[in-house]
Amino acid sequence: MLVCTREIMNLKGHSKVAGRADDKSFLARSDLSVHVAAPTVHARFRGPIQFGIKNHGTLPIRLRSGIRSQTSLG
């Protein structure tokens, strides 16, 4: 399943700033894998970040708005 963030990352105007999007470990402990095909958020990017997710467990997982991901800038 493909999901995206509600927040818009806006690096436009910052030609030397890039970022990285990663999953949080509590999701993996719930048998939910978050796949970020291209974890690097390039300089001048503007838009939501998209993730692929998959439930590897036998029980359904309820997703809700507001689950946090991890983003770093550098």
N, C-alpha and C positions, 0 to 999 in steps of 0.2 A: 504494500500500500504506500502511496506517495503522499506525504503531508508537508506542510510548509509553516513557517513561523507567522504569527500575526504581526510581529514587529517588522519594520522595514529597516534594513541595515543601509546606511547612507555613507559611503566613503568617497562620493564625488567631491572633487576639490581637494582631496588629500592624495596627491600623486605618489607619496612614499609610505602610505599606511596600508597594510594588508591585515587580514584576520584569518582565524581558523575556527571552524565549528566542529564540536565533538559531542558525543553523547555523555550521559551521566551514568555512573556505575550502578545506581539503584535500578535503572531500567534493565540492565543485564541480569541482575539478581532476580528479576521478575520474568526471566526467559523472553524478554523483548529485545530484539537486536535492532539497533539504529544504524543504518548504513548511510554514510555520507560519501557519495561517489567521488566528489571533489571537495575535500574539506577546506581547501584554501579559498578564502574570500579575497579576491584580487583588488588592488587599488582601483579606485574610481567605480566600484560596484555600487549599485543601488537596487534594492528589492528585497523580497523575503528570501530566506534560506530554505531550500527544500531537502527533505530527508526521506529515505526509504525505510520502512519499518516492517518487521516480521515477528509474529508470535511463534516461538519455538516450543512453547509448553502445550499442555493438554487442556488447560483451563482458559476461558476467555479473559482478556484483560480489558478493563474499561479505561479508555483514554478520556481525559478531560482537558478543557482549555486551561492554560496556565502552567502546564508541565514545563519545567525549565530545561534548557539545553545549556551547553557551555560554550561560550564564545570568547576568544582572546584576540587582542589587537597588538600589532607590533610594527 
